[in-house]
Amino acid sequence: MATSYKELGLVNTREIFKKAMAGRYAIPAYNFNNMEQLQAIITACIETNSPVILQVSKGARKYANQILLRHMAKGALEIIEDAGSKIPVTLHLDHGDTYELAVSCIETGFSSVMIDGSAHKFEDNANLTKKVVDYAHKYDVTVEGELGVLAGIEDEVSHGESHYTHPEEVEDFVSRTGVDSLAISIGTSHGAYKFKIKPGESFPELRFDILREVEKRLPGFPIVLHGSSSVLKEYVELINKYGGELEQTAGVPEDQLRKAAQSAVCKINIDTDGRLVVTAKVREVFATNPKEFDPRKYLGPARTELIKMYKHKNEYVLGSAGKA
């Protein structure tokens, strides 16, 4: 039997995006695969009074089990209520690649879905996106589409090179599909190896010219940035200190993300930074206490560090703190 997200207490993205655009901040969209990540996201957002989008990829859904995921989301909402908080929470499918997957997520309580047809030709992308939108809107579920291709590898998403969004296509795409938000490609990318920066080189600037042109063509329309982890140096160094081999990794500078969040960009996706934090703290515990075998003793410190990182993002990068 289908489960409505409204029964779970979730919200779709329509109103939270309107508020974010008016307030010139972005809603954090954090990916989770397990309990500790979800606990950290919820705790950080309660403590900073920030709205949040809980993102689940196709791979995460398979890993965690769709039945358990639904109950985890419901449990997260009960934790929020128990804390006396009223932060709005969206459960979102990240990079859905088929109509069937989007339908399955809608039927199991997701309040928002992304259909990523960016690897297809424009016509096929528009047709697939419209098909998902037509189904989702019957249940008041919001839909995110994508134009342009991000480079990098993360879960099932793998592209060797990026293709910037063509601003001249966005109006046609949005009007034909009825999509509620649009992910665009302006220089971000998936995974830890976004840019290869040599010593002394500066980070490439995101293509704010493309963003401005998209804003002109779609005034007041919600824009999404994927692949927006900053690949935080302190955690890369910690991983490498304790046996890791992450060389020449670089992400999107946080000041550029803050600038983007003050535009039509009202949702910013962050996954890799969370992975790096967990890996860094787990490696540290194993290296400094090799006799440890209790998962709580290494996943616990990882969760604590995740809370710190997510709070930092909400307060200083996305500007979402205090906006619930």
JOTA-V752248 format. One record per residue. N is the residue number from 1. RES is the residue in one letter. PHI is phi in whole degrees, 0 to 359 (NA if undefined). PSI is psi in radians with two decimals (* if undefined). Layout:
# JOTA-V752248
N:RES:PHI:PSI, N:RES:PHI:PSI
This chain:
# JOTA-V752248
1:M:NA:2.38, 2:A:292:2.54, 3:T:248:2.22, 4:S:275:2.42, 5:Y:300:-0.45, 6:K:292:-0.54, 7:E:295:-0.56, 8:L:279:-0.31, 9:G:95:0.25, 10:L:276:2.92, 11:V:235:2.71, 12:N:277:-3.05, 13:T:267:-0.07, 14:R:302:-0.95, 15:E:285:-0.67, 16:I:293:-0.55, 17:F:290:-0.69, 18:K:301:-0.80, 19:K:296:-0.72, 20:A:296:-0.73, 21:M:292:-0.70, 22:A:293:-0.62, 23:G:269:-0.03, 24:R:58:0.91, 25:Y:218:3.02, 26:A:239:2.53, 27:I:282:2.28, 28:P:290:2.32, 29:A:242:1.74, 30:Y:254:2.31, 31:N:276:2.52, 32:F:222:2.63, 33:N:235:-0.33, 34:N:214:3.13, 35:M:297:-0.79, 36:E:297:-0.71, 37:Q:297:-0.77, 38:L:296:-0.76, 39:Q:302:-0.76, 40:A:295:-0.78, 41:I:299:-0.85, 42:I:295:-0.78, 43:T:299:-0.81, 44:A:299:-0.69, 45:C:284:-0.57, 46:I:297:-0.83, 47:E:291:-0.41, 48:T:255:0.03, 49:N:52:0.94, 50:S:245:2.39, 51:P:297:2.78, 52:V:209:2.56, 53:I:249:2.03, 54:L:274:2.05, 55:Q:257:2.36, 56:V:233:2.11, 57:S:276:2.95, 58:K:303:-0.74, 59:G:293:-0.68, 60:A:293:-0.66, 61:R:297:-0.70, 62:K:291:-0.72, 63:Y:294:-0.80, 64:A:270:-0.28, 65:N:81:2.17, 66:Q:298:-0.54, 67:I:291:-0.82, 68:L:296:-0.68, 69:L:302:-0.77, 70:R:300:-0.76, 71:H:288:-0.55, 72:M:295:-0.75, 73:A:297:-0.74, 74:K:297:-0.73, 75:G:297:-0.68, 76:A:299:-0.72, 77:L:293:-0.61, 78:E:291:-0.61, 79:I:297:-0.75, 80:I:299:-0.81, 81:E:296:-0.74, 82:D:297:-0.52, 83:A:279:-0.02, 84:G:75:0.35, 85:S:259:2.75, 86:K:231:0.60, 87:I:292:2.36, 88:P:285:2.42, 89:V:233:2.27, 90:T:248:2.37, 91:L:256:2.07, 92:H:233:2.34, 93:L:281:2.12, 94:D:263:2.21, 95:H:55:0.84, 96:G:296:2.37, 97:D:247:-0.07, 98:T:221:2.71, 99:Y:300:-0.73, 100:E:298:-0.71, 101:L:295:-0.75, 102:A:299:-0.77, 103:V:298:-0.78, 104:S:300:-0.73, 105:C:293:-0.74, 106:I:299:-0.69, 107:E:286:-0.27, 108:T:250:0.38, 109:G:102:0.11, 110:F:287:2.49, 111:S:258:-0.10, 112:S:205:2.50, 113:V:224:2.58, 114:M:253:2.30, 115:I:249:2.02, 116:D:258:1.68, 117:G:256:0.34, 118:S:294:-0.37, 119:A:281:-0.22, 120:H:271:2.94, 121:K:295:2.74, 122:F:310:-0.84, 123:E:299:-0.79, 124:D:291:-0.67, 125:N:300:-0.83, 126:A:297:-0.74, 127:N:295:-0.77, 128:L:296:-0.77, 129:T:297:-0.75, 130:K:297:-0.67, 131:K:298:-0.75, 132:V:293:-0.76, 133:V:301:-0.80, 134:D:302:-0.69, 135:Y:286:-0.83, 136:A:298:-0.72, 137:H:293:-0.36, 138:K:296:-0.44, 139:Y:247:0.27, 140:D:58:0.58, 141:V:265:2.35, 142:T:272:2.68, 143:V:232:2.35, 144:E:253:2.28, 145:G:251:3.12, 146:E:217:2.39, 147:L:233:2.24, 148:G:100:2.72, 149:V:240:2.25, 150:L:269:2.40, 151:A:284:2.95, 152:G:107:3.07, 153:I:229:2.24, 154:E:202:2.09, 155:D:52:-2.25, 156:E:277:-0.14, 157:V:275:2.04, 158:S:217:2.05, 159:H:222:2.35, 160:G:286:-0.56, 161:E:215:2.73, 162:S:267:2.72, 163:H:230:1.99, 164:Y:299:2.59, 165:T:297:2.39, 166:H:269:1.93, 167:P:304:-0.54, 168:E:292:-0.20, 169:E:266:-0.28, 170:V:292:-0.69, 171:E:296:-0.80, 172:D:299:-0.77, 173:F:297:-0.84, 174:V:294:-0.74, 175:S:291:-0.61, 176:R:284:-0.54, 177:T:261:-0.49, 178:G:74:0.32, 179:V:296:2.64, 180:D:269:-0.42, 181:S:207:2.83, 182:L:224:2.17, 183:A:275:2.27, 184:I:238:2.80, 185:S:253:1.94, 186:I:231:0.33, 187:G:122:-0.09, 188:T:282:2.89, 189:S:204:2.84, 190:H:279:2.66, 191:G:88:-3.05, 192:A:275:-0.37, 193:Y:256:1.16, 194:K:285:-0.80, 195:F:227:2.52, 196:K:261:1.74, 197:I:255:2.12, 198:K:276:2.75, 199:P:308:2.28, 200:G:91:-0.28, 201:E:280:2.60, 202:S:263:2.78, 203:F:290:2.46, 204:P:293:2.50, 205:E:285:2.42, 206:L:298:2.71, 207:R:280:1.30, 208:F:294:-0.36, 209:D:295:-0.68, 210:I:294:-0.77, 211:L:301:-0.80, 212:R:297:-0.67, 213:E:292:-0.69, 214:V:297:-0.73, 215:E:299:-0.68, 216:K:296:-0.72, 217:R:280:-0.45, 218:L:232:1.18, 219:P:299:2.28, 220:G:75:0.21, 221:F:263:2.37, 222:P:291:2.21, 223:I:248:2.53, 224:V:239:2.45, 225:L:247:2.12, 226:H:267:2.96, 227:G:57:0.77, 228:S:251:0.45, 229:S:288:2.59, 230:S:266:-0.03, 231:V:50:1.14, 232:L:303:2.17, 233:K:301:-0.71, 234:E:299:-0.60, 235:Y:278:-0.59, 236:V:299:-0.78, 237:E:296:-0.67, 238:L:294:-0.75, 239:I:301:-0.83, 240:N:292:-0.59, 241:K:299:-0.63, 242:Y:253:0.69, 243:G:101:-0.04, 244:G:282:2.95, 245:E:224:1.09, 246:L:258:1.62, 247:E:260:2.46, 248:Q:52:0.75, 249:T:271:2.50, 250:A:206:2.48, 251:G:241:-2.78, 252:V:274:2.12, 253:P:304:2.44, 254:E:295:-0.51, 255:D:292:-0.54, 256:Q:289:-0.63, 257:L:293:-0.67, 258:R:297:-0.71, 259:K:297:-0.77, 260:A:297:-0.67, 261:A:294:-0.27, 262:Q:267:0.16, 263:S:248:-2.60, 264:A:286:-0.14, 265:V:289:1.93, 266:C:242:0.11, 267:K:215:2.20, 268:I:235:2.17, 269:N:270:2.27, 270:I:225:2.01, 271:D:233:-0.91, 272:T:302:-0.71, 273:D:302:-0.66, 274:G:295:-0.69, 275:R:296:-0.74, 276:L:296:-0.73, 277:V:300:-0.86, 278:V:299:-0.84, 279:T:297:-0.72, 280:A:299:-0.81, 281:K:287:-0.64, 282:V:294:-0.77, 283:R:299:-0.72, 284:E:298:-0.80, 285:V:297:-0.81, 286:F:297:-0.66, 287:A:286:-0.68, 288:T:271:-0.32, 289:N:220:1.27, 290:P:295:-0.19, 291:K:274:-0.13, 292:E:289:2.33, 293:F:223:0.05, 294:D:275:2.01, 295:P:305:-0.52, 296:R:294:-0.46, 297:K:278:-0.26, 298:Y:247:-0.53, 299:L:282:-0.49, 300:G:298:-0.93, 301:P:299:-0.59, 302:A:296:-0.75, 303:R:297:-0.76, 304:T:300:-0.74, 305:E:290:-0.62, 306:L:299:-0.75, 307:I:303:-0.81, 308:K:301:-0.78, 309:M:293:-0.76, 310:Y:294:-0.66, 311:K:297:-0.72, 312:H:300:-0.79, 313:K:299:-0.81, 314:N:298:-0.73, 315:E:280:-0.74, 316:Y:247:-0.24, 317:V:248:-0.93, 318:L:272:-0.43, 319:G:75:0.34, 320:S:272:-0.18, 321:A:298:2.36, 322:G:78:0.15, 323:K:256:0.07, 324:A:291:*
